[in-house]
Amino acid sequence: MNESILIDRQTEMDETMLTGMRLTEEGVGFERFRKRFGAEIEDVYPKEIEELKEKKLVEVDDERVRLTKGGRLVANWVFEKFV
């Protein structure tokens, strides 16, 4: 039996961040997120991104946000920020 679970928009964005952050090289692309949700990652998660950048657990460039090497060591803690 194949069951579907409907999730709300915020949950879908959270899941996108969790899944994307697990792709350590790719991370979560700004353009892809924008196209899918019509929103900017840093507008949806401003406190989370800022805190993780300050702790050097994520890096943000022109294209994406992704885990740093240090962030990978505490990845589960980082992922909790997006749920």
PDB file with one MODEL, atoms N, CA, C and O in Angstrom:
MODEL        1
ATOM      1  N   MET A   1       0.837  -1.177   0.000  1.00  0.00           N
ATOM      2  CA  MET A   1       0.000   0.000   0.000  1.00  0.00           C
ATOM      3  C   MET A   1       0.883   1.242   0.000  1.00  0.00           C
ATOM      4  O   MET A   1       1.822   1.345   0.789  1.00  0.00           O
ATOM      5  N   ASN A   2       0.583   2.166  -0.873  1.00  0.00           N
ATOM      6  CA  ASN A   2       1.369   3.382  -1.024  1.00  0.00           C
ATOM      7  C   ASN A   2       0.580   4.559  -0.467  1.00  0.00           C
ATOM      8  O   ASN A   2      -0.423   4.972  -1.049  1.00  0.00           O
ATOM      9  N   GLU A   3       1.036   5.097   0.662  1.00  0.00           N
ATOM     10  CA  GLU A   3       0.327   6.210   1.287  1.00  0.00           C
ATOM     11  C   GLU A   3       1.107   7.498   1.093  1.00  0.00           C
ATOM     12  O   GLU A   3       2.338   7.501   1.084  1.00  0.00           O
ATOM     13  N   SER A   4       0.375   8.584   0.939  1.00  0.00           N
ATOM     14  CA  SER A   4       0.980   9.902   0.813  1.00  0.00           C
ATOM     15  C   SER A   4       0.664  10.715   2.058  1.00  0.00           C
ATOM     16  O   SER A   4      -0.401  10.573   2.658  1.00  0.00           O
ATOM     17  N   ILE A   5       1.591  11.554   2.428  1.00  0.00           N
ATOM     18  CA  ILE A   5       1.377  12.468   3.541  1.00  0.00           C
ATOM     19  C   ILE A   5       1.515  13.881   3.004  1.00  0.00           C
ATOM     20  O   ILE A   5       2.536  14.239   2.418  1.00  0.00           O
ATOM     21  N   LEU A   6       0.486  14.671   3.210  1.00  0.00           N
ATOM     22  CA  LEU A   6       0.549  16.064   2.789  1.00  0.00           C
ATOM     23  C   LEU A   6       1.322  16.861   3.827  1.00  0.00           C
ATOM     24  O   LEU A   6       1.087  16.731   5.028  1.00  0.00           O
ATOM     25  N   ILE A   7       2.242  17.685   3.353  1.00  0.00           N
ATOM     26  CA  ILE A   7       3.004  18.536   4.274  1.00  0.00           C
ATOM     27  C   ILE A   7       2.809  19.990   3.871  1.00  0.00           C
ATOM     28  O   ILE A   7       2.545  20.301   2.709  1.00  0.00           O
ATOM     29  N   ASP A   8       2.945  20.871   4.850  1.00  0.00           N
ATOM     30  CA  ASP A   8       2.770  22.287   4.546  1.00  0.00           C
ATOM     31  C   ASP A   8       4.050  22.861   3.934  1.00  0.00           C
ATOM     32  O   ASP A   8       5.092  22.207   3.904  1.00  0.00           O
ATOM     33  N   ARG A   9       3.944  24.076   3.457  1.00  0.00           N
ATOM     34  CA  ARG A   9       5.057  24.730   2.739  1.00  0.00           C
ATOM     35  C   ARG A   9       6.298  24.847   3.615  1.00  0.00           C
ATOM     36  O   ARG A   9       7.408  24.574   3.157  1.00  0.00           O
ATOM     37  N   GLN A  10       6.119  25.252   4.873  1.00  0.00           N
ATOM     38  CA  GLN A  10       7.274  25.411   5.758  1.00  0.00           C
ATOM     39  C   GLN A  10       7.979  24.077   5.982  1.00  0.00           C
ATOM     40  O   GLN A  10       9.209  24.018   5.975  1.00  0.00           O
ATOM     41  N   THR A  11       7.226  23.028   6.177  1.00  0.00           N
ATOM     42  CA  THR A  11       7.818  21.706   6.358  1.00  0.00           C
ATOM     43  C   THR A  11       8.573  21.288   5.109  1.00  0.00           C
ATOM     44  O   THR A  11       9.648  20.697   5.203  1.00  0.00           O
ATOM     45  N   GLU A  12       8.025  21.587   3.947  1.00  0.00           N
ATOM     46  CA  GLU A  12       8.696  21.251   2.698  1.00  0.00           C
ATOM     47  C   GLU A  12      10.015  22.026   2.561  1.00  0.00           C
ATOM     48  O   GLU A  12      11.014  21.475   2.100  1.00  0.00           O
ATOM     49  N   MET A  13      10.015  23.300   2.961  1.00  0.00           N
ATOM     50  CA  MET A  13      11.257  24.087   2.921  1.00  0.00           C
ATOM     51  C   MET A  13      12.273  23.513   3.900  1.00  0.00           C
ATOM     52  O   MET A  13      13.453  23.388   3.572  1.00  0.00           O
ATOM     53  N   ASP A  14      11.815  23.160   5.110  1.00  0.00           N
ATOM     54  CA  ASP A  14      12.717  22.570   6.106  1.00  0.00           C
ATOM     55  C   ASP A  14      13.338  21.282   5.574  1.00  0.00           C
ATOM     56  O   ASP A  14      14.543  21.066   5.702  1.00  0.00           O
ATOM     57  N   GLU A  15      12.511  20.434   4.979  1.00  0.00           N
ATOM     58  CA  GLU A  15      13.005  19.171   4.422  1.00  0.00           C
ATOM     59  C   GLU A  15      14.003  19.414   3.286  1.00  0.00           C
ATOM     60  O   GLU A  15      14.980  18.679   3.146  1.00  0.00           O
ATOM     61  N   THR A  16      13.758  20.430   2.492  1.00  0.00           N
ATOM     62  CA  THR A  16      14.679  20.783   1.409  1.00  0.00           C
ATOM     63  C   THR A  16      16.032  21.187   1.981  1.00  0.00           C
ATOM     64  O   THR A  16      17.073  20.797   1.453  1.00  0.00           O
ATOM     65  N   MET A  17      16.021  21.968   3.062  1.00  0.00           N
ATOM     66  CA  MET A  17      17.277  22.373   3.691  1.00  0.00           C
ATOM     67  C   MET A  17      18.008  21.161   4.267  1.00  0.00           C
ATOM     68  O   MET A  17      19.215  21.015   4.074  1.00  0.00           O
ATOM     69  N   LEU A  18      17.291  20.299   4.966  1.00  0.00           N
ATOM     70  CA  LEU A  18      17.920  19.111   5.552  1.00  0.00           C
ATOM     71  C   LEU A  18      18.527  18.214   4.485  1.00  0.00           C
ATOM     72  O   LEU A  18      19.670  17.775   4.607  1.00  0.00           O
ATOM     73  N   THR A  19      17.769  17.951   3.458  1.00  0.00           N
ATOM     74  CA  THR A  19      18.237  17.078   2.381  1.00  0.00           C
ATOM     75  C   THR A  19      19.422  17.707   1.657  1.00  0.00           C
ATOM     76  O   THR A  19      20.424  17.040   1.397  1.00  0.00           O
ATOM     77  N   GLY A  20      19.304  18.982   1.334  1.00  0.00           N
ATOM     78  CA  GLY A  20      20.374  19.673   0.610  1.00  0.00           C
ATOM     79  C   GLY A  20      21.657  19.787   1.397  1.00  0.00           C
ATOM     80  O   GLY A  20      22.745  19.661   0.836  1.00  0.00           O
ATOM     81  N   MET A  21      21.542  20.026   2.702  1.00  0.00           N
ATOM     82  CA  MET A  21      22.743  20.149   3.525  1.00  0.00           C
ATOM     83  C   MET A  21      23.491  18.826   3.614  1.00  0.00           C
ATOM     84  O   MET A  21      24.701  18.812   3.841  1.00  0.00           O
ATOM     85  N   ARG A  22      22.790  17.730   3.441  1.00  0.00           N
ATOM     86  CA  ARG A  22      23.453  16.421   3.450  1.00  0.00           C
ATOM     87  C   ARG A  22      24.331  16.239   2.212  1.00  0.00           C
ATOM     88  O   ARG A  22      25.266  15.438   2.225  1.00  0.00           O
ATOM     89  N   LEU A  23      24.034  16.978   1.151  1.00  0.00           N
ATOM     90  CA  LEU A  23      24.869  16.956  -0.059  1.00  0.00           C
ATOM     91  C   LEU A  23      26.013  17.932   0.195  1.00  0.00           C
ATOM     92  O   LEU A  23      25.926  19.110  -0.150  1.00  0.00           O
ATOM     93  N   THR A  24      27.074  17.434   0.796  1.00  0.00           N
ATOM     94  CA  THR A  24      28.100  18.310   1.347  1.00  0.00           C
ATOM     95  C   THR A  24      28.765  19.226   0.333  1.00  0.00           C
ATOM     96  O   THR A  24      29.118  20.355   0.673  1.00  0.00           O
ATOM     97  N   GLU A  25      28.944  18.780  -0.888  1.00  0.00           N
ATOM     98  CA  GLU A  25      29.562  19.647  -1.896  1.00  0.00           C
ATOM     99  C   GLU A  25      28.538  20.579  -2.536  1.00  0.00           C
ATOM    100  O   GLU A  25      28.821  21.754  -2.767  1.00  0.00           O
ATOM    101  N   GLU A  26      27.355  20.053  -2.819  1.00  0.00           N
ATOM    102  CA  GLU A  26      26.335  20.828  -3.510  1.00  0.00           C
ATOM    103  C   GLU A  26      25.613  21.795  -2.580  1.00  0.00           C
ATOM    104  O   GLU A  26      25.388  22.948  -2.946  1.00  0.00           O
ATOM    105  N   GLY A  27      25.252  21.347  -1.397  1.00  0.00           N
ATOM    106  CA  GLY A  27      24.498  22.171  -0.470  1.00  0.00           C
ATOM    107  C   GLY A  27      23.113  22.486  -1.027  1.00  0.00           C
ATOM    108  O   GLY A  27      22.543  21.712  -1.796  1.00  0.00           O
ATOM    109  N   VAL A  28      22.587  23.638  -0.622  1.00  0.00           N
ATOM    110  CA  VAL A  28      21.275  24.078  -1.083  1.00  0.00           C
ATOM    111  C   VAL A  28      21.477  25.307  -1.958  1.00  0.00           C
ATOM    112  O   VAL A  28      21.945  26.344  -1.490  1.00  0.00           O
ATOM    113  N   GLY A  29      21.123  25.183  -3.221  1.00  0.00           N
ATOM    114  CA  GLY A  29      21.302  26.274  -4.166  1.00  0.00           C
ATOM    115  C   GLY A  29      20.237  27.351  -4.014  1.00  0.00           C
ATOM    116  O   GLY A  29      19.050  27.052  -3.887  1.00  0.00           O
ATOM    117  N   PHE A  30      20.675  28.602  -4.029  1.00  0.00           N
ATOM    118  CA  PHE A  30      19.747  29.724  -3.877  1.00  0.00           C
ATOM    119  C   PHE A  30      18.714  29.777  -5.006  1.00  0.00           C
ATOM    120  O   PHE A  30      17.522  29.952  -4.754  1.00  0.00           O
ATOM    121  N   GLU A  31      19.172  29.626  -6.238  1.00  0.00           N
ATOM    122  CA  GLU A  31      18.272  29.730  -7.377  1.00  0.00           C
ATOM    123  C   GLU A  31      17.231  28.613  -7.363  1.00  0.00           C
ATOM    124  O   GLU A  31      16.046  28.851  -7.597  1.00  0.00           O
ATOM    125  N   ARG A  32      17.679  27.418  -7.092  1.00  0.00           N
ATOM    126  CA  ARG A  32      16.759  26.279  -7.055  1.00  0.00           C
ATOM    127  C   ARG A  32      15.702  26.462  -5.957  1.00  0.00           C
ATOM    128  O   ARG A  32      14.521  26.196  -6.184  1.00  0.00           O
ATOM    129  N   PHE A  33      16.119  26.909  -4.783  1.00  0.00           N
ATOM    130  CA  PHE A  33      15.201  27.157  -3.675  1.00  0.00           C
ATOM    131  C   PHE A  33      14.205  28.247  -4.061  1.00  0.00           C
ATOM    132  O   PHE A  33      13.005  28.120  -3.815  1.00  0.00           O
ATOM    133  N   ARG A  34      14.715  29.321  -4.668  1.00  0.00           N
ATOM    134  CA  ARG A  34      13.876  30.445  -5.097  1.00  0.00           C
ATOM    135  C   ARG A  34      12.833  29.998  -6.111  1.00  0.00           C
ATOM    136  O   ARG A  34      11.666  30.377  -6.015  1.00  0.00           O
ATOM    137  N   LYS A  35      13.253  29.195  -7.081  1.00  0.00           N
ATOM    138  CA  LYS A  35      12.318  28.710  -8.101  1.00  0.00           C
ATOM    139  C   LYS A  35      11.252  27.805  -7.492  1.00  0.00           C
ATOM    140  O   LYS A  35      10.087  27.860  -7.884  1.00  0.00           O
ATOM    141  N   ARG A  36      11.646  26.991  -6.555  1.00  0.00           N
ATOM    142  CA  ARG A  36      10.699  26.031  -5.965  1.00  0.00           C
ATOM    143  C   ARG A  36       9.720  26.690  -5.009  1.00  0.00           C
ATOM    144  O   ARG A  36       8.542  26.334  -4.984  1.00  0.00           O
ATOM    145  N   PHE A  37      10.200  27.660  -4.213  1.00  0.00           N
ATOM    146  CA  PHE A  37       9.362  28.223  -3.156  1.00  0.00           C
ATOM    147  C   PHE A  37       9.018  29.697  -3.335  1.00  0.00           C
ATOM    148  O   PHE A  37       8.187  30.227  -2.598  1.00  0.00           O
ATOM    149  N   GLY A  38       9.640  30.367  -4.300  1.00  0.00           N
ATOM    150  CA  GLY A  38       9.367  31.788  -4.487  1.00  0.00           C
ATOM    151  C   GLY A  38       9.851  32.633  -3.327  1.00  0.00           C
ATOM    152  O   GLY A  38       9.291  33.691  -3.041  1.00  0.00           O
ATOM    153  N   ALA A  39      10.903  32.159  -2.655  1.00  0.00           N
ATOM    154  CA  ALA A  39      11.450  32.854  -1.487  1.00  0.00           C
ATOM    155  C   ALA A  39      12.960  32.663  -1.455  1.00  0.00           C
ATOM    156  O   ALA A  39      13.500  31.737  -2.060  1.00  0.00           O
ATOM    157  N   GLU A  40      13.624  33.552  -0.740  1.00  0.00           N
ATOM    158  CA  GLU A  40      15.074  33.470  -0.573  1.00  0.00           C
ATOM    159  C   GLU A  40      15.393  32.706   0.711  1.00  0.00           C
ATOM    160  O   GLU A  40      14.733  32.899   1.731  1.00  0.00           O
ATOM    161  N   ILE A  41      16.390  31.852   0.660  1.00  0.00           N
ATOM    162  CA  ILE A  41      16.791  31.077   1.840  1.00  0.00           C
ATOM    163  C   ILE A  41      17.083  32.006   3.020  1.00  0.00           C
ATOM    164  O   ILE A  41      16.628  31.758   4.137  1.00  0.00           O
ATOM    165  N   GLU A  42      17.837  33.067   2.772  1.00  0.00           N
ATOM    166  CA  GLU A  42      18.229  33.947   3.875  1.00  0.00           C
ATOM    167  C   GLU A  42      17.061  34.778   4.409  1.00  0.00           C
ATOM    168  O   GLU A  42      17.162  35.345   5.496  1.00  0.00           O
ATOM    169  N   ASP A  43      15.955  34.859   3.664  1.00  0.00           N
ATOM    170  CA  ASP A  43      14.748  35.512   4.185  1.00  0.00           C
ATOM    171  C   ASP A  43      13.935  34.546   5.031  1.00  0.00           C
ATOM    172  O   ASP A  43      13.286  34.956   5.993  1.00  0.00           O
ATOM    173  N   VAL A  44      13.967  33.270   4.682  1.00  0.00           N
ATOM    174  CA  VAL A  44      13.208  32.260   5.419  1.00  0.00           C
ATOM    175  C   VAL A  44      13.953  31.847   6.692  1.00  0.00           C
ATOM    176  O   VAL A  44      13.326  31.595   7.720  1.00  0.00           O
ATOM    177  N   TYR A  45      15.265  31.777   6.630  1.00  0.00           N
ATOM    178  CA  TYR A  45      16.086  31.303   7.748  1.00  0.00           C
ATOM    179  C   TYR A  45      17.179  32.316   8.124  1.00  0.00           C
ATOM    180  O   TYR A  45      18.347  31.935   8.207  1.00  0.00           O
ATOM    181  N   PRO A  46      16.842  33.582   8.352  1.00  0.00           N
ATOM    182  CA  PRO A  46      17.902  34.567   8.596  1.00  0.00           C
ATOM    183  C   PRO A  46      18.709  34.311   9.866  1.00  0.00           C
ATOM    184  O   PRO A  46      19.936  34.407   9.837  1.00  0.00           O
ATOM    185  N   LYS A  47      18.055  33.989  10.975  1.00  0.00           N
ATOM    186  CA  LYS A  47      18.762  33.758  12.238  1.00  0.00           C
ATOM    187  C   LYS A  47      19.607  32.498  12.175  1.00  0.00           C
ATOM    188  O   LYS A  47      20.745  32.473  12.644  1.00  0.00           O
ATOM    189  N   GLU A  48      19.037  31.457  11.590  1.00  0.00           N
ATOM    190  CA  GLU A  48      19.734  30.179  11.512  1.00  0.00           C
ATOM    191  C   GLU A  48      21.008  30.295  10.670  1.00  0.00           C
ATOM    192  O   GLU A  48      22.076  29.843  11.080  1.00  0.00           O
ATOM    193  N   ILE A  49      20.881  30.899   9.505  1.00  0.00           N
ATOM    194  CA  ILE A  49      22.035  31.043   8.614  1.00  0.00           C
ATOM    195  C   ILE A  49      23.106  31.912   9.271  1.00  0.00           C
ATOM    196  O   ILE A  49      24.291  31.580   9.227  1.00  0.00           O
ATOM    197  N   GLU A  50      22.693  33.012   9.873  1.00  0.00           N
ATOM    198  CA  GLU A  50      23.666  33.913  10.512  1.00  0.00           C
ATOM    199  C   GLU A  50      24.405  33.214  11.652  1.00  0.00           C
ATOM    200  O   GLU A  50      25.628  33.306  11.755  1.00  0.00           O
ATOM    201  N   GLU A  51      23.661  32.519  12.501  1.00  0.00           N
ATOM    202  CA  GLU A  51      24.293  31.812  13.617  1.00  0.00           C
ATOM    203  C   GLU A  51      25.273  30.754  13.121  1.00  0.00           C
ATOM    204  O   GLU A  51      26.381  30.639  13.646  1.00  0.00           O
ATOM    205  N   LEU A  52      24.877  29.992  12.126  1.00  0.00           N
ATOM    206  CA  LEU A  52      25.739  28.937  11.599  1.00  0.00           C
ATOM    207  C   LEU A  52      26.961  29.503  10.878  1.00  0.00           C
ATOM    208  O   LEU A  52      28.038  28.907  10.921  1.00  0.00           O
ATOM    209  N   LYS A  53      26.799  30.656  10.211  1.00  0.00           N
ATOM    210  CA  LYS A  53      27.956  31.317   9.581  1.00  0.00           C
ATOM    211  C   LYS A  53      28.924  31.803  10.648  1.00  0.00           C
ATOM    212  O   LYS A  53      30.135  31.628  10.512  1.00  0.00           O
ATOM    213  N   GLU A  54      28.403  32.412  11.706  1.00  0.00           N
ATOM    214  CA  GLU A  54      29.266  32.922  12.777  1.00  0.00           C
ATOM    215  C   GLU A  54      30.065  31.799  13.426  1.00  0.00           C
ATOM    216  O   GLU A  54      31.219  31.993  13.810  1.00  0.00           O
ATOM    217  N   LYS A  55      29.454  30.635  13.547  1.00  0.00           N
ATOM    218  CA  LYS A  55      30.126  29.484  14.157  1.00  0.00           C
ATOM    219  C   LYS A  55      30.962  28.705  13.144  1.00  0.00           C
ATOM    220  O   LYS A  55      31.563  27.682  13.474  1.00  0.00           O
ATOM    221  N   LYS A  56      30.992  29.208  11.898  1.00  0.00           N
ATOM    222  CA  LYS A  56      31.762  28.602  10.810  1.00  0.00           C
ATOM    223  C   LYS A  56      31.334  27.152  10.532  1.00  0.00           C
ATOM    224  O   LYS A  56      32.158  26.286  10.237  1.00  0.00           O
ATOM    225  N   LEU A  57      30.020  26.919  10.637  1.00  0.00           N
ATOM    226  CA  LEU A  57      29.476  25.595  10.368  1.00  0.00           C
ATOM    227  C   LEU A  57      28.870  25.493   8.978  1.00  0.00           C
ATOM    228  O   LEU A  57      28.711  24.395   8.445  1.00  0.00           O
ATOM    229  N   VAL A  58      28.529  26.646   8.384  1.00  0.00           N
ATOM    230  CA  VAL A  58      28.095  26.684   6.992  1.00  0.00           C
ATOM    231  C   VAL A  58      28.853  27.786   6.287  1.00  0.00           C
ATOM    232  O   VAL A  58      29.312  28.747   6.906  1.00  0.00           O
ATOM    233  N   GLU A  59      28.976  27.631   4.982  1.00  0.00           N
ATOM    234  CA  GLU A  59      29.541  28.691   4.161  1.00  0.00           C
ATOM    235  C   GLU A  59      28.499  29.078   3.128  1.00  0.00           C
ATOM    236  O   GLU A  59      27.761  28.242   2.608  1.00  0.00           O
ATOM    237  N   VAL A  60      28.463  30.352   2.854  1.00  0.00           N
ATOM    238  CA  VAL A  60      27.507  30.896   1.896  1.00  0.00           C
ATOM    239  C   VAL A  60      28.310  31.606   0.815  1.00  0.00           C
ATOM    240  O   VAL A  60      29.148  32.458   1.106  1.00  0.00           O
ATOM    241  N   ASP A  61      28.044  31.243  -0.435  1.00  0.00           N
ATOM    242  CA  ASP A  61      28.654  31.968  -1.544  1.00  0.00           C
ATOM    243  C   ASP A  61      27.535  32.514  -2.420  1.00  0.00           C
ATOM    244  O   ASP A  61      26.385  32.575  -1.984  1.00  0.00           O
ATOM    245  N   ASP A  62      27.846  32.904  -3.623  1.00  0.00           N
ATOM    246  CA  ASP A  62      26.833  33.490  -4.506  1.00  0.00           C
ATOM    247  C   ASP A  62      25.782  32.482  -4.963  1.00  0.00           C
ATOM    248  O   ASP A  62      24.691  32.863  -5.386  1.00  0.00           O
ATOM    249  N   GLU A  63      26.114  31.212  -4.877  1.00  0.00           N
ATOM    250  CA  GLU A  63      25.228  30.181  -5.432  1.00  0.00           C
ATOM    251  C   GLU A  63      24.513  29.316  -4.410  1.00  0.00           C
ATOM    252  O   GLU A  63      23.434  28.797  -4.695  1.00  0.00           O
ATOM    253  N   ARG A  64      25.091  29.148  -3.221  1.00  0.00           N
ATOM    254  CA  ARG A  64      24.552  28.139  -2.310  1.00  0.00           C
ATOM    255  C   ARG A  64      24.956  28.368  -0.863  1.00  0.00           C
ATOM    256  O   ARG A  64      25.808  29.199  -0.549  1.00  0.00           O
ATOM    257  N   VAL A  65      24.316  27.604  -0.001  1.00  0.00           N
ATOM    258  CA  VAL A  65      24.730  27.461   1.393  1.00  0.00           C
ATOM    259  C   VAL A  65      25.023  25.978   1.593  1.00  0.00           C
ATOM    260  O   VAL A  65      24.254  25.120   1.159  1.00  0.00           O
ATOM    261  N   ARG A  66      26.136  25.685   2.251  1.00  0.00           N
ATOM    262  CA  ARG A  66      26.518  24.294   2.466  1.00  0.00           C
ATOM    263  C   ARG A  66      27.348  24.182   3.736  1.00  0.00           C
ATOM    264  O   ARG A  66      27.865  25.171   4.256  1.00  0.00           O
ATOM    265  N   LEU A  67      27.460  22.960   4.216  1.00  0.00           N
ATOM    266  CA  LEU A  67      28.238  22.695   5.420  1.00  0.00           C
ATOM    267  C   LEU A  67      29.722  22.917   5.173  1.00  0.00           C
ATOM    268  O   LEU A  67      30.233  22.627   4.091  1.00  0.00           O
ATOM    269  N   THR A  68      30.402  23.429   6.177  1.00  0.00           N
ATOM    270  CA  THR A  68      31.860  23.474   6.154  1.00  0.00           C
ATOM    271  C   THR A  68      32.369  22.123   6.673  1.00  0.00           C
ATOM    272  O   THR A  68      31.575  21.273   7.078  1.00  0.00           O
ATOM    273  N   LYS A  69      33.666  21.933   6.659  1.00  0.00           N
ATOM    274  CA  LYS A  69      34.216  20.693   7.229  1.00  0.00           C
ATOM    275  C   LYS A  69      33.832  20.576   8.697  1.00  0.00           C
ATOM    276  O   LYS A  69      33.456  19.500   9.163  1.00  0.00           O
ATOM    277  N   GLY A  70      33.928  21.676   9.416  1.00  0.00           N
ATOM    278  CA  GLY A  70      33.528  21.669  10.826  1.00  0.00           C
ATOM    279  C   GLY A  70      32.041  21.395  10.992  1.00  0.00           C
ATOM    280  O   GLY A  70      31.632  20.716  11.934  1.00  0.00           O
ATOM    281  N   GLY A  71      31.241  21.916  10.088  1.00  0.00           N
ATOM    282  CA  GLY A  71      29.803  21.683  10.129  1.00  0.00           C
ATOM    283  C   GLY A  71      29.454  20.225   9.912  1.00  0.00           C
ATOM    284  O   GLY A  71      28.480  19.721  10.471  1.00  0.00           O
ATOM    285  N   ARG A  72      30.244  19.553   9.106  1.00  0.00           N
ATOM    286  CA  ARG A  72      29.996  18.126   8.865  1.00  0.00           C
ATOM    287  C   ARG A  72      30.196  17.304  10.128  1.00  0.00           C
ATOM    288  O   ARG A  72      29.537  16.282  10.319  1.00  0.00           O
ATOM    289  N   LEU A  73      31.109  17.750  10.994  1.00  0.00           N
ATOM    290  CA  LEU A  73      31.370  17.026  12.240  1.00  0.00           C
ATOM    291  C   LEU A  73      30.201  17.107  13.212  1.00  0.00           C
ATOM    292  O   LEU A  73      30.016  16.223  14.049  1.00  0.00           O
ATOM    293  N   VAL A  74      29.416  18.169  13.097  1.00  0.00           N
ATOM    294  CA  VAL A  74      28.249  18.360  13.977  1.00  0.00           C
ATOM    295  C   VAL A  74      26.985  18.530  13.133  1.00  0.00           C
ATOM    296  O   VAL A  74      26.095  19.311  13.471  1.00  0.00           O
ATOM    297  N   ALA A  75      26.927  17.796  12.048  1.00  0.00           N
ATOM    298  CA  ALA A  75      25.849  17.953  11.072  1.00  0.00           C
ATOM    299  C   ALA A  75      24.462  17.798  11.687  1.00  0.00           C
ATOM    300  O   ALA A  75      23.556  18.558  11.345  1.00  0.00           O
ATOM    301  N   ASN A  76      24.276  16.843  12.576  1.00  0.00           N
ATOM    302  CA  ASN A  76      22.954  16.656  13.168  1.00  0.00           C
ATOM    303  C   ASN A  76      22.513  17.892  13.940  1.00  0.00           C
ATOM    304  O   ASN A  76      21.335  18.247  13.912  1.00  0.00           O
ATOM    305  N   TRP A  77      23.437  18.550  14.626  1.00  0.00           N
ATOM    306  CA  TRP A  77      23.115  19.782  15.341  1.00  0.00           C
ATOM    307  C   TRP A  77      22.725  20.877  14.345  1.00  0.00           C
ATOM    308  O   TRP A  77      21.774  21.622  14.580  1.00  0.00           O
ATOM    309  N   VAL A  78      23.452  20.972  13.246  1.00  0.00           N
ATOM    310  CA  VAL A  78      23.134  21.948  12.201  1.00  0.00           C
ATOM    311  C   VAL A  78      21.743  21.664  11.639  1.00  0.00           C
ATOM    312  O   VAL A  78      20.941  22.584  11.477  1.00  0.00           O
ATOM    313  N   PHE A  79      21.456  20.413  11.343  1.00  0.00           N
ATOM    314  CA  PHE A  79      20.155  20.048  10.760  1.00  0.00           C
ATOM    315  C   PHE A  79      19.004  20.438  11.683  1.00  0.00           C
ATOM    316  O   PHE A  79      17.933  20.820  11.210  1.00  0.00           O
ATOM    317  N   GLU A  80      19.218  20.344  12.998  1.00  0.00           N
ATOM    318  CA  GLU A  80      18.168  20.705  13.962  1.00  0.00           C
ATOM    319  C   GLU A  80      17.747  22.166  13.823  1.00  0.00           C
ATOM    320  O   GLU A  80      16.619  22.516  14.172  1.00  0.00           O
ATOM    321  N   LYS A  81      18.617  23.006  13.330  1.00  0.00           N
ATOM    322  CA  LYS A  81      18.290  24.424  13.169  1.00  0.00           C
ATOM    323  C   LYS A  81      17.191  24.644  12.124  1.00  0.00           C
ATOM    324  O   LYS A  81      16.541  25.689  12.108  1.00  0.00           O
ATOM    325  N   PHE A  82      16.991  23.660  11.264  1.00  0.00           N
ATOM    326  CA  PHE A  82      16.031  23.814  10.171  1.00  0.00           C
ATOM    327  C   PHE A  82      14.755  23.001  10.395  1.00  0.00           C
ATOM    328  O   PHE A  82      14.011  22.734   9.451  1.00  0.00           O
ATOM    329  N   VAL A  83      14.506  22.612  11.637  1.00  0.00           N
ATOM    330  CA  VAL A  83      13.250  21.898  11.929  1.00  0.00           C
ATOM    331  C   VAL A  83      12.536  22.531  13.102  1.00  0.00           C
ATOM    332  O   VAL A  83      11.464  22.070  13.494  1.00  0.00           O
TER     333      VAL A  83
ENDMDL
END
